[in-house]
Amino acid sequence: MDRQALALEMRGLREQVPGITDTAVAAVDGLLIAADTADSIEPEGLAALAAAGLGLARRTADATARGALRRMVTYGSHGCAAVYAVGDTALLVVVGDESMDVDALHRATRPTLRRIDSILTEEAPEGV
């Protein structure tokens, strides 16, 4: 897995959507893969909480026959956190302040999610 490519994707998303303050990629079991977070956020804890939330949201989507879960968004008084499914094995967490345009975020994440999934699923070359 190319961690530098993951970092570039997270940074690129932050540059595309004003208001993004933090990003992280985690496995669905909650293990942190990569993070671009402020000192005020503990990335391992963020990954674990996002994975738990994603699991509940997936079960809710399944129980209500709403199809495959794409994302969940939690709104707070100082912004929001969005969690996107990256295939079946990972997730992308995006935290933003009050200025973040969530609709613009949803549009910008589509190609980013495809690229992150490709990075996570590519096999290392022989001998590496």
C-alpha positions as CSV (number, residue, x, y, z in Angstrom):
1,M,0.0,0.0,0.0
2,D,1.3,3.4,-1.0
3,R,0.9,5.6,2.2
4,Q,2.2,8.7,0.3
5,A,-0.5,8.3,-2.3
6,L,-3.1,8.1,0.5
7,A,-1.7,11.2,2.1
8,L,-1.9,13.0,-1.3
9,E,-5.6,12.0,-1.7
10,M,-6.5,13.3,1.8
11,R,-4.6,16.5,1.2
12,G,-6.2,16.9,-2.2
13,L,-9.7,16.6,-0.8
14,R,-8.9,19.2,1.9
15,E,-7.7,21.6,-0.9
16,Q,-10.9,21.0,-2.9
17,V,-13.4,21.6,-0.2
18,P,-13.0,24.6,2.1
19,G,-13.7,23.9,5.7
20,I,-12.2,20.4,5.9
21,T,-10.1,20.3,9.1
22,D,-9.2,16.7,9.4
23,T,-9.2,13.4,7.4
24,A,-8.4,9.8,8.2
25,V,-8.5,6.4,6.4
26,A,-9.2,3.4,8.5
27,A,-10.0,-0.3,8.2
28,V,-13.6,-1.3,9.0
29,D,-12.4,-2.9,12.1
30,G,-11.3,0.5,13.4
31,L,-7.5,0.2,12.8
32,L,-6.0,3.5,11.6
33,I,-4.4,3.3,8.1
34,A,-3.5,7.0,7.6
35,A,-4.4,10.3,9.1
36,D,-4.1,14.0,8.5
37,T,-5.5,15.4,11.7
38,A,-4.9,18.3,14.1
39,D,-3.2,17.8,17.4
40,S,-6.6,18.2,19.1
41,I,-7.9,14.9,17.5
42,E,-6.6,11.5,18.5
43,P,-6.5,9.7,15.1
44,E,-6.7,6.1,16.5
45,G,-9.8,7.0,18.5
46,L,-11.4,8.8,15.6
47,A,-10.8,5.7,13.4
48,A,-12.3,3.3,16.0
49,L,-15.4,5.5,16.5
50,A,-15.9,6.0,12.8
51,A,-15.7,2.3,12.2
52,A,-18.3,1.6,15.0
53,G,-20.6,4.2,13.5
54,L,-20.2,2.9,10.0
55,G,-21.0,-0.6,11.2
56,L,-24.2,0.6,12.8
57,A,-25.2,2.6,9.8
58,R,-24.6,-0.3,7.5
59,R,-26.8,-2.6,9.6
60,T,-29.5,0.1,9.7
61,A,-29.4,0.5,5.9
62,D,-29.6,-3.3,5.5
63,A,-32.4,-3.7,8.1
64,T,-34.4,-1.0,6.3
65,A,-33.7,-2.4,2.8
66,R,-32.1,0.9,1.7
67,G,-29.3,-0.7,-0.2
68,A,-25.5,-0.4,0.2
69,L,-24.5,2.3,2.6
70,R,-22.6,5.2,1.0
71,R,-22.0,7.6,3.8
72,M,-23.1,8.8,7.2
73,V,-22.9,12.4,8.5
74,T,-23.0,13.6,12.1
75,Y,-23.7,17.3,12.6
76,G,-22.5,19.1,15.7
77,S,-22.7,22.7,16.9
78,H,-19.2,23.4,15.5
79,G,-19.3,21.5,12.2
80,C,-19.7,17.9,11.1
81,A,-18.0,14.6,10.5
82,A,-18.7,12.5,7.5
83,V,-17.8,8.8,7.2
84,Y,-17.7,7.2,3.7
85,A,-17.5,3.5,2.9
86,V,-14.4,2.7,0.9
87,G,-15.3,-0.6,-0.7
88,D,-16.1,-3.3,1.9
89,T,-12.9,-3.1,3.9
90,A,-12.2,0.6,4.7
91,L,-13.6,4.0,5.4
92,L,-12.7,7.6,5.0
93,V,-13.5,10.1,7.8
94,V,-13.8,13.8,7.0
95,V,-14.2,16.4,9.7
96,G,-15.1,19.9,8.9
97,D,-16.0,23.2,10.5
98,E,-19.2,25.2,10.1
99,S,-18.1,26.7,6.8
100,M,-17.8,23.3,5.0
101,D,-20.3,22.8,2.2
102,V,-21.4,19.2,2.8
103,D,-23.0,18.9,-0.7
104,A,-19.7,20.0,-2.3
105,L,-17.9,17.4,0.0
106,H,-20.2,14.6,-1.2
107,R,-19.4,15.5,-4.8
108,A,-15.7,15.8,-4.3
109,T,-15.4,12.5,-2.4
110,R,-16.7,10.3,-5.2
111,P,-13.5,10.2,-7.3
112,T,-11.4,10.3,-4.1
113,L,-13.1,7.2,-2.8
114,R,-12.4,5.3,-6.0
115,R,-8.7,6.3,-5.9
116,I,-8.4,5.4,-2.2
117,D,-10.0,2.0,-2.8
118,S,-7.6,1.4,-5.7
119,I,-4.6,2.4,-3.5
120,L,-5.8,0.1,-0.7
121,T,-6.4,-2.9,-2.9
122,E,-3.3,-2.7,-5.2
123,E,-0.8,-5.4,-4.7
124,A,2.8,-4.7,-3.9
125,P,5.2,-5.5,-6.7
126,E,7.2,-8.8,-6.4
127,G,10.2,-8.6,-4.2
128,V,8.9,-5.6,-2.2
